[in-house]
Amino acid sequence: MSVATETRTVVVEREFAHPPEKLWRALTTPHLIEAWLMKNDFAPALGHRFKLTGDWGSVDCEVTEIEPNKALTYTWTAMGMGTLVSFELTPTSAGTHLKVAQSGFPTEPSTDRYFNGAQYGWTAFTTKLDEVLAGLD
């Protein structure tokens, strides 16, 4: 019997009418992250370990890639499952295209609720992110 190593990825893509630098601020500044995602002790530094805290519990994270105004990736460990969250920012004529991907979800049916929760969550978080950006100078 072989162990399944297939995984699933949640991908949410969205256009923002703001430049990458403004989006980057919202993705990497603790009080702004709290406004659209969760309470945190984030720092934009490679290898920085931080915690995201919500009403339902917390997520242990570590920054694994950081390229200002372009890309941010961190581990996301919660409920005994480890995934990877990445943000890719691409400048467009109207602002920025943001691709959020959370990869590494097992394909077992027992993890469907986490996968579906992430799909719902990132859609809601990016909507909230747009509201936070609208309030920034």
N, C-alpha and C positions, 0 to 999 in steps of 0.2 A: 504494500500500500504506500503510495507516495503522498507527501504533504503538499497541499495546494499552495502555490506561491503567487497566484494571480491576485491582483489588487484592483480596486476601482478608484477613480478620481472624480471629485466634484469640481466642475469648472463654471465660474460665473464671469461673464464678460460684460463690460459696461463702458459707455462713452460719457465723459465728463467735460463740461464746458469750462474747464480750468486748466492752466498749464501744469506740466509734470511737477514743477517745483512746489506748487501749492498742494498737490495731491501728496507729494512726498512728506511735506510738513505734517499732514493729517495722519499719515501712516507711521510716523516716527517720533511724534511729540506726545509724551505720556498723557497730558490732560486732554489732548485732542483724540488720542486712541480711546480714552475712557468715554468720550462723548459719543463715539460711534460703535465701539466694540465692547470693551470691559475695563474695569479697574486694572492697573498694571504697574510694573516697575521696569518698564522697557528702557533700553538705552541703545541707540543705533551704533553698536559696536560688534564686530565679528567675535563669536564665542560668548557673548553676553547671555547669561541665563536669567530668565525673568518669569514672572507668574502673571497670568490673566485670571481675574476673579470675577465670577458672576453670581447671581442669586442661587444657581443650581450647583455651584462648586467651583473648582479651579482647574487651570490648565498649566502644565509645566512646559516651558519653551526655552529654546536656545537659538540665537541668531547663527545661521550657517552660511548665508550669503548676503552681502550688502553692497550695492552699487548705487550711490546717490542719484535720485531722480529717475532711476531705471529699473532696479530689481531689488527685492527684499525677500529672503526665505528664512523661515524658522521652523524648528521642530514643534510639534503640538502633541503633547502626551496627556491624555485624559481618560478616565474610566478604564485604565489598563491597556489602552490602545495607543500606539504611536503612529502619527501621520506627519506629513510635511506640508506646510502652507507656504505658497509663493505668490508674490505680487509682481506683475510685469507691467511697467508703464511705457506706453508708446505714444510719442507726440503725434497729434493729428492737426489738420487745418483748423478744426473747431475747438481743440483742447487736448484731451488725453484719453487714450483707450487703455482701460485697466483690465487685466486678466488676473483673476484670483483662482488659484488651483489648490485644492487640498487632496493630496495623493496618499495612497497606502492603505486604503480601507480594504479589509479582507472581503472576499466574495461570499463568505458564509451567510446564510439567511439570518443568523443570530445577530449580525452586525448591521442589518438593513436600517434599523432605527437610527444608528449613528450616521450612516451615509445619508439617509433622508433628512436627518436633523441638520447636517452640514449644508446640504443643498438649500434648505429653507433658511438656515442661519446666514450664510454668505449672501443670499439674495436680500435679506432684511438688513444686514450690516452695510452692504453697499448702498442701499437706499438711504440709510441713516448717514453714511459718509457723505453723500451728495448734499444732505441738509446741513451738515457741519461745514462743508466747503463753502456753501452759499453764505454762511455767516462770517467767513474769514476775509480779511483785507487782502 
